[in-house]
Amino acid sequence: MKYLDPKNDLTFKRIFGENPPILISFLNALLPLEHPIQSLQPLPAELVPDIPIFKNSIVDVRCIDSVGRQFIVEMQMLWTDSFKSRVLFNASKAYVRQIEKGQQYKGLEPVYSLSLVNENFEPNSTNYFHHYKIIHSQDSNLILKGLELVFIELPKFKAQNFTDRKLSVLWLRFLAETKDGQENMPEEFSEDQNIRKAVELLKESSYSKLELEAYDRYWDSISSEKTLIFGAFDEGKLEGKLEGKLEGKLEATIGIAKTLKNAGFDFSVIAKSTGLSEEEIEKL
C-alpha cells in the first residue's frame, strides 16, 4: 500500500475541504479557540485574485461555524515575507465582508487564519508555532477581538523530537512526516478516528489515473515556481533570468508587475520578480 503526500493541492482539499469532521478535529486541535468548533459549512475559497507566479504554491480552504466564526486554512508550499501581507489581507477582507452597508458592527464575528508553511519564515525564532492577535502594547491582557493569525512552520516542527500523542502533535506529524510513496504509517495515527480517516484518503489506490496525473503536475508546478522565484532571489540573478525568458515580452512583465503591485507586494520584491526598477513600478 502506497500513500500520497497530504500537502498536495489534490490531497489537502480532499481531506480538509470535503470532510467537515476531519477539518473540525484539525482546527480544534491547532487553533487557540475559546470555544471548540461544533459544526462547519464551506465557503468560497478565493479572496485574493490569483498572482500568476504564485498561483500554484498556495492551497486554501475556507469555512464558517455554527456561531458565525470564519476560518481560513492555507497550505503554503513556498514563502516570501510579502505573503504575511497577503494572509492579513485575506483575513481582513473576510472580516469586513460579514456586514453589508448600513448593518451594525456588533454583528461581526472573529476570523481565524491558519497558515501551514512548508518552509521556515521566522529565521530568528526557534518556535514553530506563531500566534498573532491585536493586543495592547503595554497590557497584554487587553485584546481587540476580531482577527487572529496562526502560522505553523512544518520544517521546524519536524525537527522536534515529540514523543507525546496529543492530537495537535499527531495532526502536525501527519502533515510534516508523510511522504509521497510512503508504504507504512505510524501506528499512533490509527488511534484517532479522524486522523485514521485522513490516512485512508491518502491511499494512492483511491485516486483515478487522471487525478494522479494532476497530483504529479502540481509538484512540477511547485518546482518551477520555486526555481523561478526563490532560486533567483537567493542568487540575485532573477533580473538576468527574466531578461532571457521574457525578451520581447515586456507587456507580460508589466502585467505581472501590476498584479503584484495591486496585491500589496513591496516594490523591492516586485523589482526582483520582474526586472523592472522601483521607479518604473511606481509609475504603473
N, C-alpha and C positions, 0 to 999 in steps of 0.2 A: 504494500500500500504506500503510495506517494502522496505527499501533501504540497499545497501551493503556499506562497508567501501571503500573509494576510494584509500586507501593506500595499499591495497592488490595487489599482482602481477597481478592477472587476471583483476581487475577493472582499475588499474592505466594504464596498457598497452592498454586496450580497449578505455579508454578516451583520453589519450595523445599520444599513439603510433599509433592509427588508425584514428585519426581525426585531420588533419593539421590545420584547422581553430581554433579549440579549443586550440591546442598547441601554435599557433601564439599569440592568445589572452593572454594566460598564461605567455609566455615568455616576451612579450612586457610589461605586467603589472609588472613583478617582476625583470627583469634584467635592469641594468644601461646602456642602449644602446644609442649610439649617433644618430642612425637612426633606426626607427622601422622595424621589420621584415615584408616583404610583402608576401613571399611565402616560403614553406618548402618542402624538399624532405627527406624521411627517409634514414638512413644509418645503416649498420650492428651494432648491439648493443654492442657486446662483444669486448673489447680491452685487458683486463687483463684476464689471464686464471682463471677458477674457483678455489677458495680455498675451499677445502671440508667442513670445519667447518663454513664457511661464505656464502655458495653458495645460501642460500635462503633469506638472510637478505638485499640484495641489488637489487632493480629493476631499470633498466636503459633504457632510450630512447635516441637515437642519430639522429641528422638530420642536414641538410645544407640548407642555404637560397639562394636566387637568386643572391646574390653578393659574395657567397663563404664562408661566416662565418659559423662555425660549432658550434653546441650546444649539450651539453651532460647534460641530466636531470636524476638525480638519486633520487629515494625514498629509504632512508636508515632507516630501522626499528631498527637496532642495531648500536652501535657506540663504537669504541676504538680510541685512539689517532693515532694509526697507519693508520686508514682509511684516514687521511689527506694526508699521503704519497701516498695512492692508488689513491685518487682523483687527486692529482698533476701529478702522473704518467700517468693516463688516459688522462688528458688534454694535457700534453706534447707530448704523443705519437700521439694523433690526430693532433697536430700542425705539428710535424715532418713528418708525413705520407702524407702531402699535396703535397710534391715535390719528384720527383724521382732523382736518381743520375745524375748530370750534369745540372739539371734545376736551374734557378736563384731564390735566396731567396726573391726577390721582389714580387714573386707571392704568398707568404704566406698571408693567411687571418686569422683574430682573431679566437680564440677558447674560448667559454664561457662554464663554467661548473656550473650547478645549482644543489646543493645538498640539498634536503629536509630531514632534520634529525628528526626522531621521538623521540629523546632523547636530553638532554642538554649536550653539549660537551665543552662549554666555561663557567665553573663554576664561574669565576671571573668577568664575564660581565653580565650586565642586559639586554643588547641588544639581540634581536632575529635574526637580520639581520647582516651578516658579509660579507663584500666585500673586496676581496684581489686582488691586481694587483701589477705590478712591478713599483715602484716609486723610485725616488732619495731620499737618506737618509736625505738630508738637504733641498731639494726643492721639495715639493710635487706636484708642477706644471710640473715637468719633469717626463714623463711617458714613459716606453718602452711598446709599444702596442704588443699584441700577445696572452697573456693568462690572463684571468680574472676568478676568482673563487668566487662563492657566496654560502654561507651556511646559511640556514634558520632553526632555532630551533623551531619546531612546538609547543612543550610544553610551551616555553616562550611566543610565540605569543598568544597561547590560554589563557594564564594567564592575558593578557592585556584586558582592558575594551574599546573596539573600538565601536564607535557609527557612524563613517562616513561610506560612501558607495563607497569609492574609489575601483576601480577594483582590485588593488593589495590586499587590505584588504579582499574583498569578495572571491577572489581565495584562500587565505590562510585560511579563515574561512571555506570554502568548504572542505579543506583537514583536518584541525585541529579539527573541530567540528562534522563532520559527523561520526556517529557510526553505527556499524553493527546492523541491525534490526530496525533502526530508522524509524518511521512511518510518520513524518512530517518534511518538510524542511522550513527554514526561507523564508518569502515572498520575501525578497530582492534578493534572489538567482535567482528569475524569471525575474528580471529587465534587466539582460544582456543575450543576446541570446545564447552565448557560454556556460555560466555557466548553463543556463536553459537546454541546450542540454546535458551537463555533468551530471546534475541531472537525466535526463531521462535515461542515460546509467547506472545509479546505481540501477535502479528498479530491484528487485530480480526476478520479473516475466519475465524479458527479457533474463534470463540465463537458459540454459538447466540443467537437473539433473546432468549430468557429469561435467559441468562447476562449479556448486555449490559444488560438491564434491571436485574438485580441489581447489576451494576457501577455503573450510574448511581445507584441507590438508596443505595449505600454512600457516595458522595460527598455526597449530600444529607444523610445522617445525620451525617457528619463536620461539615458546615457548620452543622447545627442544634446539635450539641454544642458546637462552638466558640463560637457565638453565645451560648448559654446560660451556659457556664462561663467562658470566658476574656474575652469581651467584657464580661460583667458584672463580673468580677474587676477588669479594668483601669479601669472607670468607677466602681467602688464602688456599683453600682446593683442588685446581684443580689437583695438583700432586697426592694427595691421591685418588681422584676420577678416574683419568686416570689409576692409578696402578690397581684399581679394575676392571674398564671397559675394559682395554686393556691388562690385564695379558695374557701373551702368544702371544701377537700381536705386538711385538716390531717392526716388519717390517712395519706395518701400521703406527705406531707412527713416525718412521723415515721418512716415505713418506710424512706425514703431515708437519713435521719439514722442510724438503727440499722445499716443496711447499711454505711455509711461508717465508723461507729464500730467495728464488728466487724472491718472490714478494716484497721484501724490508722491511719486518717487523723487528723491533728491536729484538735482541737476547733475551732480558728480556721478551718480550711478547711471543716469541716462547717457551721459557723455561716454562712459566706459562701455556701455552696451551698444552704442550706435556709431561711435567715432566722431560725432558732432561735438563742437565746442559748447561750453555752457552759455556763451553769448548767443550762439545760434539757436540753442534750445529755448532760451528766454524769449526770443522773437517769434517762436512758432505760435 
